[in-house]
Each structure stands twice: as C-alpha cells, then as structure tokens.
Amino acid sequence: MALAEAGGRGRLLRWPRVLLFGDSITEYSFQENGWGAYLAERLVRKCDVVNRGISGYNTRWAKLILPRLITESTSADSIVAVTIFFGANDSALKELNPKQHVPLEEYAANLKSMVQYLKSVDITADRIILITPPPLQESAWEKACLAKGEQLNRCNATTGQYAQACVQVARECGTDVLDLWTLMQKNQDFSSYLSDGLHLSTKGNSFLAAQLWSRLENKLSALPSLLPYWRDVDHTNPEASLL
C-alpha cells in the first residue's frame, strides 16, 4: 500500500521516443553492433529507441500499417524523431520478384504519403528523416539468391533510381534525408559495408550509425537525462529527489 501511495504522488515518467520504421535493415539494427543498438546506447536515460523494422516489407505495405503504429491521441506527442527507411525491397526487379517490387513512381508517392500522415498527427518535418536504400553489391547478392535457388533479383542501378526518388521526396516534403546509396559509394569500394550484398555488415552498421547520429545529435542533445544521477539523490529523503 505504501508503494502505491508513493507512486501516486509522482508524475508518470514518460520517455520520449525515437521510432525506427523500415524493412529488414531496420529490424536487424538491434543485433550486436547494429545501428539501432548504437542509437539506443547513445540515448539511454533520454529516449526510448523503438524498433519497428519489418523484414521483407515495402512502402506499399508500410503506408498501410503506419497509422496502426502512431496515432495523434496515443503516441505522436512523445515522438522526437522518426526514421523511414524503405526501398531495398521496393526496388526488386518486377519480373523476378513481383511480390516485393513497387514501381518507382508509386514508391515516391508512398513515401510522400507516410510523411504527410506523420505531419497530420503533428510530427513536424524537422523530426522526420528519410533514409535511402544502401547500394547493392550484385555479385554477393547473386550468391545469396542462388543459394535459395533464385536468380539475381535486384541491381544497383535500379536501387539508385529509388534512392534518388527518396532524396527528391525529402526535398519536396521538407524533411532531412540520409542518402546512404550515394554516401557509401563515394570514393570507395562499398562491398565491405554489406554482409551479403544487400544487408549491412558491422562496418556498414557503424557507418550508418555515425551518419544518422550526426543528424540526430543536434535535434536530441538538449533533451535532459531522466531521473537524477544517483549521487544527486538525497539518501535521507529520496522522495524529495525522485517524486
């Protein structure tokens, strides 16, 4: 009873949230050395980093589920940043992977629709970061496809068109964008950034984490640590410090 009474006197603690929305590259980001885990470590005591990566999904499916993840009445007010990271599946070649493929113009329209939805629930453009798909290392991904009895079902030039469309949507909608496709290919062999030609390696996760943190740090640096440092708690009267 005493615990219930004590709890009743304090304000409910609500951690701000960073929402990571994407496909398998987001879903896997909480694995060891993953880019999402890096953000979570950097923001512990300040934000919850919420992984809503869904392996295999494209923007056609993502735009349908986004309103089920965020609504104005239940959660939008606590979200301080959202990443939207799709395109690796949308850009699959239609003739070889029709289930995941989304035409380029529809991909752009779907991204724009998701940004507009977030704005409609009062998540402002400055809290939204679009991320382009990374480049595709075709020979490595072909090996992965052949191991499953399939043909190479993506190509890097096509992925680049989707990356350019993502950058254009960000420009039109006034959001930030992380052009991973271009950055990873700048003056270097990008194959070391990828584990299987499509998904990120440890090095690729580190690269994305650093690039993303450089964009998030200014947005989130002013957020206070929640609850006082333990040395600052009045041990003779902890209620005064903690409630």
Accessible surface in RSA format (square Angstrom, percent):
REM  Atomic radii and reference values for relative SASA: ProtOr
REM  Chains: A
REM  Algorithm: Lee & Richards
REM  Probe-radius: 1.40
REM  Slices: 20
REM RES _ NUM      All-atoms   Total-Side   Main-Chain    Non-polar    All polar
REM                ABS   REL    ABS   REL    ABS   REL    ABS   REL    ABS   REL
RES MET A   1   177.29  91.8 130.72  86.5  46.57 110.9 109.88  93.4  67.41  89.3
RES ALA A   2    79.35  73.0  68.66 106.0  10.69  24.3  71.07 100.1   8.28  21.9
RES LEU A   3   154.80  86.2 146.88 105.1   7.92  19.9 150.27 105.5   4.52  12.2
RES ALA A   4    70.64  64.9  47.38  73.1  23.26  52.9  59.99  84.5  10.65  28.2
RES GLU A   5    94.38  54.2  83.56  63.2  10.81  25.7  36.00  69.6  58.37  47.7
RES ALA A   6    26.90  24.7  26.36  40.7   0.54   1.2  26.36  37.1   0.54   1.4
RES GLY A   7    48.84  60.2   0.00   N/A  48.84  60.2  34.27  94.1  14.57  32.6
RES GLY A   8    67.09  82.7   0.00   N/A  67.09  82.7  36.64 100.5  30.45  68.2
RES ARG A   9   159.52  67.0 122.78  62.6  36.74  87.5  69.60  95.1  89.93  54.5
RES GLY A  10    20.92  25.8   0.00   N/A  20.92  25.8   6.50  17.8  14.42  32.3
RES ARG A  11   210.38  88.3 186.02  94.8  24.37  58.0  84.11 115.0 126.27  76.5
RES LEU A  12   149.95  83.5 125.99  90.1  23.96  60.2 132.00  92.7  17.95  48.3
RES LEU A  13    80.79  45.0  61.01  43.6  19.78  49.7  61.82  43.4  18.97  51.1
RES ARG A  14   130.37  54.7 108.80  55.5  21.57  51.4  49.77  68.0  80.60  48.8
RES TRP A  15    67.34  27.0  57.14  27.7  10.20  24.0  50.54  26.9  16.80  27.2
RES PRO A  16    27.23  19.8  25.07  22.8   2.17   7.9  26.98  22.3   0.25   1.6
RES ARG A  17    51.42  21.6  51.42  26.2   0.00   0.0  21.93  30.0  29.48  17.9
RES VAL A  18     0.00   0.0   0.00   0.0   0.00   0.0   0.00   0.0   0.00   0.0
RES LEU A  19     4.59   2.6   4.59   3.3   0.00   0.0   4.59   3.2   0.00   0.0
RES LEU A  20     0.00   0.0   0.00   0.0   0.00   0.0   0.00   0.0   0.00   0.0
RES PHE A  21     0.02   0.0   0.00   0.0   0.02   0.0   0.00   0.0   0.02   0.0
RES GLY A  22     0.00   0.0   0.00   N/A   0.00   0.0   0.00   0.0   0.00   0.0
RES ASP A  23     1.66   1.2   1.66   1.7   0.00   0.0   0.51   1.2   1.15   1.1
RES SER A  24     8.73   7.4   8.73  11.6   0.00   0.0   1.71   3.6   7.02   9.8
RES ILE A  25     6.46   3.7   2.50   1.9   3.96   9.6   4.30   3.1   2.16   5.9
RES THR A  26     0.03   0.0   0.03   0.0   0.00   0.0   0.00   0.0   0.03   0.0
RES GLU A  27    72.81  41.8  62.42  47.2  10.39  24.7  19.33  37.4  53.47  43.7
RES TYR A  28    83.71  39.1  79.84  45.4   3.86  10.0  50.13  37.7  33.58  41.4
RES SER A  29     0.64   0.5   0.00   0.0   0.64   1.5   0.64   1.4   0.00   0.0
RES PHE A  30    89.37  44.7  66.71  41.3  22.66  59.0  67.26  40.8  22.11  63.3
RES GLN A  31   111.07  62.1 102.88  75.2   8.19  19.5  42.41  90.3  68.66  52.1
RES GLU A  32   160.62  92.2 126.92  96.0  33.70  80.2  53.97 104.4 106.65  87.1
RES ASN A  33    90.79  62.6  67.23  65.0  23.56  56.7  17.61  42.4  73.17  70.7
RES GLY A  34     2.37   2.9   0.00   N/A   2.37   2.9   1.38   3.8   0.99   2.2
RES TRP A  35     0.70   0.3   0.21   0.1   0.49   1.2   0.70   0.4   0.00   0.0
RES GLY A  36     0.00   0.0   0.00   N/A   0.00   0.0   0.00   0.0   0.00   0.0
RES ALA A  37    33.70  31.0  27.13  41.9   6.58  15.0  29.82  42.0   3.89  10.3
RES TYR A  38    68.18  31.8  63.60  36.2   4.58  11.9  56.75  42.6  11.43  14.1
RES LEU A  39     0.00   0.0   0.00   0.0   0.00   0.0   0.00   0.0   0.00   0.0
RES ALA A  40    33.23  30.6  28.27  43.6   4.96  11.3  29.27  41.2   3.96  10.5
RES GLU A  41   133.63  76.7 119.47  90.4  14.16  33.7  48.05  92.9  85.59  69.9
RES ARG A  42   117.66  49.4  94.08  48.0  23.58  56.2  26.14  35.7  91.53  55.5
RES LEU A  43     2.26   1.3   2.26   1.6   0.00   0.0   2.26   1.6   0.00   0.0
RES VAL A  44   102.01  67.1  92.30  83.6   9.71  23.4  94.81  82.4   7.20  19.5
RES ARG A  45    92.70  38.9  89.76  45.8   2.93   7.0  44.03  60.2  48.67  29.5
RES LYS A  46    52.38  25.6  51.76  31.8   0.62   1.5  22.51  20.3  29.87  31.8
RES CYS A  47     5.52   4.2   0.00   0.0   5.52  13.0   0.00   0.0   5.52   6.0
RES ASP A  48    70.02  49.0  66.92  66.6   3.10   7.3  14.36  33.8  55.66  55.5
RES VAL A  49    16.73  11.0   0.07   0.1  16.66  40.1   0.07   0.1  16.66  45.2
RES VAL A  50    22.52  14.8  19.21  17.4   3.31   8.0  22.52  19.6   0.00   0.0
RES ASN A  51    32.56  22.5  17.31  16.7  15.25  36.7  12.08  29.1  20.47  19.8
RES ARG A  52    99.11  41.6  96.73  49.3   2.38   5.7  18.05  24.7  81.06  49.1
RES GLY A  53    11.28  13.9   0.00   N/A  11.28  13.9   0.00   0.0  11.28  25.3
RES ILE A  54    46.06  26.2  45.39  33.8   0.66   1.6  46.06  33.2   0.00   0.0
RES SER A  55    50.95  43.1  35.09  46.8  15.86  36.5  16.08  34.2  34.87  48.9
RES GLY A  56    20.51  25.3   0.00   N/A  20.51  25.3  18.94  52.0   1.58   3.5
RES TYR A  57    68.19  31.8  67.98  38.7   0.21   0.6  22.86  17.2  45.33  55.9
RES ASN A  58     0.14   0.1   0.14   0.1   0.00   0.0   0.00   0.0   0.14   0.1
RES THR A  59     0.00   0.0   0.00   0.0   0.00   0.0   0.00   0.0   0.00   0.0
RES ARG A  60    88.65  37.2  88.48  45.1   0.17   0.4  34.06  46.6  54.59  33.1
RES TRP A  61    74.21  29.8  73.40  35.5   0.82   1.9  55.25  29.5  18.96  30.8
RES ALA A  62     0.10   0.1   0.10   0.1   0.00   0.0   0.10   0.1   0.00   0.0
RES LYS A  63    76.91  37.5  66.36  40.7  10.55  25.1  22.69  20.4  54.21  57.7
RES LEU A  64   119.34  66.5 104.44  74.7  14.90  37.5 107.06  75.2  12.28  33.0
RES ILE A  65    34.67  19.7  34.67  25.8   0.00   0.0  34.67  25.0   0.00   0.0
RES LEU A  66     0.79   0.4   0.79   0.6   0.00   0.0   0.79   0.6   0.00   0.0
RES PRO A  67    51.92  37.8  45.98  41.9   5.94  21.6  46.07  38.0   5.85  36.3
RES ARG A  68   200.19  84.1 164.28  83.7  35.91  85.5  56.51  77.2 143.68  87.1
RES LEU A  69    52.52  29.2  28.96  20.7  23.56  59.2  32.31  22.7  20.21  54.4
RES ILE A  70     1.06   0.6   0.80   0.6   0.26   0.6   1.06   0.8   0.00   0.0
RES THR A  71    48.44  34.5  47.88  48.5   0.56   1.3  47.92  64.4   0.52   0.8
RES GLU A  72    96.67  55.5  83.79  63.4  12.88  30.7  31.15  60.3  65.51  53.5
RES SER A  73   108.42  91.6  64.66  86.3  43.76 100.8  57.20 121.8  51.21  71.7
RES THR A  74    95.79  68.1  72.20  73.2  23.59  56.2  68.10  91.5  27.69  41.9
RES SER A  75    13.06  11.0  12.38  16.5   0.67   1.6  12.78  27.2   0.28   0.4
RES ALA A  76     2.61   2.4   2.24   3.5   0.36   0.8   2.34   3.3   0.27   0.7
RES ASP A  77   107.94  75.6  70.77  70.4  37.17  87.9  48.24 113.5  59.70  59.5
RES SER A  78    17.93  15.2   9.81  13.1   8.12  18.7  15.26  32.5   2.68   3.7
RES ILE A  79     0.91   0.5   0.28   0.2   0.63   1.5   0.28   0.2   0.63   1.7
RES VAL A  80    31.40  20.7  28.45  25.8   2.95   7.1  28.55  24.8   2.84   7.7
RES ALA A  81     0.00   0.0   0.00   0.0   0.00   0.0   0.00   0.0   0.00   0.0
RES VAL A  82     0.00   0.0   0.00   0.0   0.00   0.0   0.00   0.0   0.00   0.0
RES THR A  83     0.01   0.0   0.01   0.0   0.00   0.0   0.01   0.0   0.00   0.0
RES ILE A  84     0.32   0.2   0.04   0.0   0.28   0.7   0.04   0.0   0.28   0.8
RES PHE A  85     2.01   1.0   2.01   1.2   0.00   0.0   2.01   1.2   0.00   0.0
RES PHE A  86     1.55   0.8   0.43   0.3   1.12   2.9   0.98   0.6   0.58   1.7
RES GLY A  87     0.22   0.3   0.00   N/A   0.22   0.3   0.00   0.0   0.22   0.5
RES ALA A  88     5.93   5.5   4.08   6.3   1.84   4.2   5.33   7.5   0.60   1.6
RES ASN A  89     8.12   5.6   8.12   7.8   0.00   0.0   0.12   0.3   8.00   7.7
RES ASP A  90     0.04   0.0   0.04   0.0   0.00   0.0   0.00   0.0   0.04   0.0
RES SER A  91     0.63   0.5   0.30   0.4   0.33   0.8   0.21   0.5   0.42   0.6
RES ALA A  92     0.66   0.6   0.00   0.0   0.66   1.5   0.00   0.0   0.66   1.7
RES LEU A  93    38.35  21.4  36.38  26.0   1.97   5.0  38.35  26.9   0.00   0.0
RES LYS A  94   131.86  64.3 128.09  78.6   3.77   9.0  72.49  65.2  59.37  63.2
RES GLU A  95   134.94  77.5 100.28  75.9  34.65  82.5  62.21 120.3  72.73  59.4
RES LEU A  96    69.39  38.6  42.08  30.1  27.31  68.7  44.52  31.3  24.86  66.9
RES ASN A  97    18.73  12.9  16.28  15.7   2.45   5.9   5.11  12.3  13.62  13.2
RES PRO A  98    92.50  67.4  77.33  70.5  15.17  55.1  77.83  64.3  14.68  91.2
RES LYS A  99   156.52  76.4 141.27  86.7  15.25  36.3  93.94  84.6  62.59  66.7
RES GLN A 100    36.21  20.2  36.21  26.5   0.00   0.0   9.66  20.6  26.55  20.1
RES HIS A 101    27.56  15.1  25.62  17.8   1.94   5.0  20.11  20.7   7.45   8.7
RES VAL A 102     0.00   0.0   0.00   0.0   0.00   0.0   0.00   0.0   0.00   0.0
RES PRO A 103    57.79  42.1  56.18  51.2   1.61   5.9  57.79  47.7   0.00   0.0
RES LEU A 104    63.06  35.1  58.72  42.0   4.35  10.9  58.72  41.2   4.35  11.7
RES GLU A 105   151.83  87.2 142.05 107.5   9.78  23.3  58.77 113.7  93.06  76.0
RES GLU A 106    51.72  29.7  45.60  34.5   6.11  14.6  31.69  61.3  20.03  16.4
RES TYR A 107     0.11   0.1   0.11   0.1   0.00   0.0   0.00   0.0   0.11   0.1
RES ALA A 108    24.32  22.4  24.28  37.5   0.04   0.1  24.32  34.2   0.00   0.0
RES ALA A 109    56.59  52.0  46.90  72.4   9.69  22.0  52.06  73.3   4.54  12.0
RES ASN A 110     1.73   1.2   1.58   1.5   0.15   0.4   0.15   0.4   1.58   1.5
RES LEU A 111     1.04   0.6   1.04   0.7   0.00   0.0   1.04   0.7   0.00   0.0
RES LYS A 112    69.00  33.7  69.00  42.3   0.00   0.0  30.08  27.1  38.92  41.5
RES SER A 113    46.30  39.1  41.98  56.0   4.32   9.9  16.21  34.5  30.09  42.2
RES MET A 114     1.68   0.9   0.57   0.4   1.11   2.6   1.68   1.4   0.00   0.0
RES VAL A 115     0.01   0.0   0.01   0.0   0.00   0.0   0.01   0.0   0.00   0.0
RES GLN A 116   101.62  56.8  95.85  70.0   5.77  13.7  32.42  69.0  69.20  52.5
RES TYR A 117    53.37  24.9  47.85  27.2   5.51  14.3  47.03  35.3   6.34   7.8
RES LEU A 118     0.00   0.0   0.00   0.0   0.00   0.0   0.00   0.0   0.00   0.0
RES LYS A 119    80.59  39.3  66.48  40.8  14.11  33.6  40.89  36.8  39.70  42.3
RES SER A 120    73.60  62.2  42.84  57.2  30.75  70.8  48.99 104.3  24.60  34.5
RES VAL A 121    11.11   7.3  10.70   9.7   0.41   1.0  10.70   9.3   0.41   1.1
RES ASP A 122    89.52  62.7  81.03  80.6   8.49  20.1  30.35  71.4  59.17  59.0
RES ILE A 123     0.01   0.0   0.00   0.0   0.01   0.0   0.01   0.0   0.00   0.0
RES THR A 124    71.68  51.0  68.15  69.1   3.53   8.4  66.55  89.4   5.13   7.8
RES ALA A 125    22.97  21.1  19.19  29.6   3.78   8.6  19.19  27.0   3.78  10.0
RES ASP A 126    93.23  65.3  82.85  82.5  10.38  24.5  45.00 105.9  48.23  48.1
RES ARG A 127    51.56  21.6  51.52  26.3   0.04   0.1  21.86  29.9  29.70  18.0
RES ILE A 128     0.06   0.0   0.00   0.0   0.06   0.1   0.00   0.0   0.06   0.2
RES ILE A 129     0.07   0.0   0.07   0.1   0.00   0.0   0.07   0.0   0.00   0.0
RES LEU A 130     0.00   0.0   0.00   0.0   0.00   0.0   0.00   0.0   0.00   0.0
RES ILE A 131     0.41   0.2   0.00   0.0   0.41   1.0   0.00   0.0   0.41   1.1
RES THR A 132     0.00   0.0   0.00   0.0   0.00   0.0   0.00   0.0   0.00   0.0
RES PRO A 133     0.66   0.5   0.16   0.1   0.50   1.8   0.66   0.5   0.00   0.0
RES PRO A 134     3.07   2.2   0.39   0.4   2.68   9.7   0.39   0.3   2.68  16.6
RES PRO A 135     0.50   0.4   0.00   0.0   0.50   1.8   0.00   0.0   0.50   3.1
RES LEU A 136     3.16   1.8   1.48   1.1   1.69   4.2   1.62   1.1   1.54   4.2
RES GLN A 137    46.70  26.1  45.84  33.5   0.86   2.0   3.72   7.9  42.98  32.6
RES GLU A 138    66.08  37.9  62.92  47.6   3.16   7.5  18.77  36.3  47.32  38.6
RES SER A 139    65.27  55.2  58.79  78.5   6.48  14.9  45.83  97.6  19.44  27.2
RES ALA A 140    34.86  32.1  28.44  43.9   6.42  14.6  31.32  44.1   3.55   9.4
RES TRP A 141    13.74   5.5  13.74   6.6   0.00   0.0  13.74   7.3   0.00   0.0
RES GLU A 142    70.43  40.4  70.43  53.3   0.00   0.0   3.83   7.4  66.60  54.4
RES LYS A 143   153.28  74.8 146.43  89.8   6.85  16.3  91.09  82.0  62.20  66.3
RES ALA A 144    25.73  23.7  16.03  24.7   9.70  22.1  24.23  34.1   1.50   4.0
RES CYS A 145     0.09   0.1   0.09   0.1   0.00   0.0   0.00   0.0   0.09   0.1
RES LEU A 146   109.37  60.9  92.90  66.5  16.48  41.4  93.15  65.4  16.22  43.7
RES ALA A 147    92.07  84.7  46.51  71.8  45.56 103.6  59.51  83.8  32.56  86.3
RES LYS A 148   126.29  61.6  95.23  58.4  31.06  74.0  71.31  64.2  54.98  58.6
RES GLY A 149    73.48  90.6   0.00   N/A  73.48  90.6  37.71 103.5  35.76  80.1
RES GLU A 150    79.73  45.8  71.86  54.4   7.87  18.7  35.05  67.8  44.68  36.5
RES GLN A 151   121.32  67.8 114.81  83.9   6.50  15.5  37.72  80.3  83.60  63.4
RES LEU A 152    40.60  22.6  34.24  24.5   6.36  16.0  34.24  24.0   6.36  17.1
RES ASN A 153    11.03   7.6  11.03  10.7   0.00   0.0   1.33   3.2   9.70   9.4
RES ARG A 154     7.49   3.1   7.44   3.8   0.05   0.1   0.98   1.3   6.51   3.9
RES CYS A 155    32.84  24.8  32.81  36.6   0.02   0.1  15.44  39.1  17.40  18.8
RES ASN A 156    24.48  16.9  24.48  23.7   0.00   0.0   8.77  21.1  15.71  15.2
RES ALA A 157    74.36  68.4  61.01  94.2  13.34  30.4  68.12  95.9   6.24  16.5
RES THR A 158    31.04  22.1  30.55  31.0   0.49   1.2  14.98  20.1  16.06  24.3
RES THR A 159     4.88   3.5   4.88   4.9   0.00   0.0   2.75   3.7   2.13   3.2
RES GLY A 160     1.30   1.6   0.00   N/A   1.30   1.6   1.30   3.6   0.00   0.0
RES GLN A 161    94.41  52.8  90.99  66.5   3.42   8.1  19.65  41.8  74.75  56.7
RES TYR A 162     5.97   2.8   5.97   3.4   0.00   0.0   2.59   1.9   3.37   4.2
RES ALA A 163     1.30   1.2   1.22   1.9   0.08   0.2   1.30   1.8   0.00   0.0
RES GLN A 164   117.74  65.8 110.24  80.6   7.51  17.9  41.24  87.8  76.51  58.0
RES ALA A 165    16.53  15.2   8.80  13.6   7.73  17.6  15.87  22.3   0.67   1.8
RES CYS A 166     0.63   0.5   0.63   0.7   0.00   0.0   0.00   0.0   0.63   0.7
RES VAL A 167    26.12  17.2  25.64  23.2   0.48   1.1  25.64  22.3   0.48   1.3
RES GLN A 168    72.48  40.5  72.48  53.0   0.00   0.0  32.92  70.1  39.56  30.0
RES VAL A 169     3.82   2.5   3.82   3.5   0.00   0.0   3.82   3.3   0.00   0.0
RES ALA A 170     0.90   0.8   0.72   1.1   0.17   0.4   0.72   1.0   0.17   0.5
RES ARG A 171   159.21  66.8 131.83  67.2  27.37  65.2  69.66  95.2  89.54  54.3
RES GLU A 172    97.52  56.0  57.13  43.2  40.39  96.2  36.77  71.1  60.75  49.6
RES CYS A 173    13.56  10.3   5.43   6.1   8.12  19.1   5.02  12.7   8.53   9.2
RES GLY A 174    54.17  66.8   0.00   N/A  54.17  66.8  34.20  93.9  19.96  44.7
RES THR A 175    14.78  10.5   0.00   0.0  14.78  35.2   1.45   1.9  13.33  20.1
RES ASP A 176    49.10  34.4  38.36  38.2  10.74  25.4  16.37  38.5  32.74  32.6
RES VAL A 177    32.24  21.2  26.84  24.3   5.40  13.0  26.84  23.3   5.40  14.6
RES LEU A 178     0.00   0.0   0.00   0.0   0.00   0.0   0.00   0.0   0.00   0.0
RES ASP A 179    33.78  23.7  32.55  32.4   1.23   2.9  15.12  35.6  18.66  18.6
RES LEU A 180     0.00   0.0   0.00   0.0   0.00   0.0   0.00   0.0   0.00   0.0
RES TRP A 181    47.02  18.9  47.02  22.8   0.00   0.0  47.02  25.1   0.00   0.0
RES THR A 182    57.83  41.1  54.97  55.7   2.86   6.8  45.57  61.2  12.26  18.5
RES LEU A 183    38.32  21.3  36.12  25.8   2.21   5.5  36.12  25.4   2.21   5.9
RES MET A 184     0.00   0.0   0.00   0.0   0.00   0.0   0.00   0.0   0.00   0.0
RES GLN A 185    51.50  28.8  34.38  25.1  17.12  40.8  16.80  35.8  34.69  26.3
RES LYS A 186   110.60  54.0  99.08  60.8  11.52  27.4  63.28  57.0  47.32  50.4
RES ASN A 187   148.74 102.6 102.77  99.3  45.98 110.7  42.64 102.6 106.10 102.6
RES GLN A 188    82.48  46.1  53.98  39.5  28.49  67.8  30.83  65.6  51.64  39.2
RES ASP A 189   109.21  76.5  86.09  85.7  23.12  54.7  45.56 107.2  63.65  63.5
RES PHE A 190    31.28  15.6  31.28  19.4   0.00   0.0  31.28  19.0   0.00   0.0
RES SER A 191    40.33  34.1  33.22  44.3   7.11  16.4  18.11  38.6  22.23  31.1
RES SER A 192    53.65  45.3  37.33  49.8  16.32  37.6  47.21 100.5   6.44   9.0
RES TYR A 193    11.44   5.3  11.44   6.5   0.00   0.0   2.10   1.6   9.34  11.5
RES LEU A 194    13.84   7.7   0.48   0.3  13.36  33.6   0.48   0.3  13.36  36.0
RES SER A 195    76.47  64.6  37.95  50.6  38.52  88.7  34.38  73.2  42.09  59.0
RES ASP A 196    42.17  29.5  36.33  36.2   5.83  13.8  26.36  62.0  15.81  15.8
RES GLY A 197     1.17   1.4   0.00   N/A   1.17   1.4   0.22   0.6   0.95   2.1
RES LEU A 198    12.98   7.2  12.98   9.3   0.00   0.0  12.98   9.1   0.00   0.0
RES HIS A 199    31.70  17.3  31.70  22.0   0.00   0.0  25.44  26.2   6.26   7.3
RES LEU A 200    18.52  10.3   2.88   2.1  15.64  39.3   2.88   2.0  15.64  42.1
RES SER A 201    21.72  18.4  17.63  23.5   4.09   9.4  21.72  46.3   0.00   0.0
RES THR A 202    82.45  58.6  74.94  76.0   7.51  17.9  46.64  62.6  35.82  54.1
RES LYS A 203   109.42  53.4 102.04  62.6   7.38  17.6  67.29  60.6  42.14  44.9
RES GLY A 204     0.00   0.0   0.00   N/A   0.00   0.0   0.00   0.0   0.00   0.0
RES ASN A 205    19.99  13.8  19.85  19.2   0.14   0.3   0.00   0.0  19.99  19.3
RES SER A 206    64.00  54.1  54.36  72.6   9.63  22.2  36.71  78.2  27.28  38.2
RES PHE A 207    38.30  19.2  31.73  19.7   6.57  17.1  37.85  22.9   0.45   1.3
RES LEU A 208     0.00   0.0   0.00   0.0   0.00   0.0   0.00   0.0   0.00   0.0
RES ALA A 209     2.14   2.0   2.14   3.3   0.00   0.0   2.14   3.0   0.00   0.0
RES ALA A 210    59.98  55.2  50.14  77.4   9.84  22.4  53.51  75.4   6.47  17.1
RES GLN A 211    45.94  25.7  44.31  32.4   1.63   3.9   1.91   4.1  44.03  33.4
RES LEU A 212     0.00   0.0   0.00   0.0   0.00   0.0   0.00   0.0   0.00   0.0
RES TRP A 213    33.32  13.4  33.32  16.1   0.00   0.0  32.39  17.3   0.93   1.5
RES SER A 214    67.62  57.1  46.39  61.9  21.22  48.9  44.19  94.1  23.43  32.8
RES ARG A 215    61.60  25.9  51.28  26.1  10.32  24.6  17.60  24.1  44.00  26.7
RES LEU A 216     0.00   0.0   0.00   0.0   0.00   0.0   0.00   0.0   0.00   0.0
RES GLU A 217    78.88  45.3  78.74  59.6   0.14   0.3  10.90  21.1  67.98  55.5
RES ASN A 218   128.91  88.9 108.67 105.0  20.24  48.7  28.25  68.0 100.66  97.3
RES LYS A 219    72.31  35.3  39.69  24.4  32.62  77.7  32.32  29.1  39.99  42.6
RES LEU A 220     3.10   1.7   2.35   1.7   0.75   1.9   2.44   1.7   0.66   1.8
RES SER A 221    68.43  57.8  45.01  60.1  23.42  54.0  34.73  74.0  33.70  47.2
RES ALA A 222    95.32  87.6  62.82  96.9  32.51  73.9  73.89 104.1  21.43  56.8
RES LEU A 223    38.26  21.3  34.84  24.9   3.43   8.6  35.50  24.9   2.76   7.4
RES PRO A 224    91.47  66.7  80.53  73.4  10.94  39.8  90.46  74.7   1.00   6.2
RES SER A 225    66.81  56.5  44.76  59.7  22.05  50.8  21.02  44.8  45.79  64.1
RES LEU A 226    32.22  17.9  30.88  22.1   1.33   3.4  32.22  22.6   0.00   0.0
RES LEU A 227    74.26  41.4  58.44  41.8  15.82  39.8  63.69  44.7  10.58  28.5
RES PRO A 228    50.54  36.8  29.30  26.7  21.24  77.2  41.19  34.0   9.35  58.1
RES TYR A 229   114.90  53.6 109.46  62.3   5.45  14.2  82.57  62.0  32.34  39.9
RES TRP A 230   165.93  66.6 154.23  74.6  11.70  27.5 140.55  74.9  25.38  41.2
RES ARG A 231   163.67  68.7 132.18  67.4  31.49  75.0  42.89  58.6 120.78  73.2
RES ASP A 232   101.43  71.0  75.65  75.3  25.78  61.0  24.24  57.0  77.19  77.0
RES VAL A 233    36.03  23.7  25.06  22.7  10.97  26.4  25.12  21.8  10.90  29.6
RES ASP A 234    60.29  42.2  51.71  51.5   8.58  20.3  26.41  62.2  33.88  33.8
RES HIS A 235   161.07  88.0 138.20  96.1  22.87  58.5 103.83 107.0  57.25  66.6
RES THR A 236   107.79  76.7  71.68  72.7  36.11  86.1  64.15  86.2  43.65  66.0
RES ASN A 237    67.73  46.7  66.35  64.1   1.38   3.3  16.86  40.6  50.87  49.2
RES PRO A 238    52.59  38.3  52.49  47.9   0.09   0.3  52.59  43.4   0.00   0.0
RES GLU A 239    84.55  48.5  79.15  59.9   5.40  12.8  29.45  57.0  55.10  45.0
RES ALA A 240    70.95  65.2  31.04  47.9  39.91  90.8  43.72  61.6  27.22  72.1
RES SER A 241    35.87  30.3  10.27  13.7  25.60  59.0  11.29  24.0  24.58  34.4
RES LEU A 242    80.29  44.7  61.31  43.9  18.98  47.7  63.43  44.5  16.86  45.4
RES LEU A 243    90.11  50.2  36.65  26.2  53.45 134.4  58.71  41.2  31.40  84.5
END  Absolute sums over single chains surface
CHAIN  1 A    12341.7      10031.5       2310.2       6858.2       5483.5
END  Absolute sums over all chains
TOTAL         12341.7      10031.5       2310.2       6858.2       5483.5
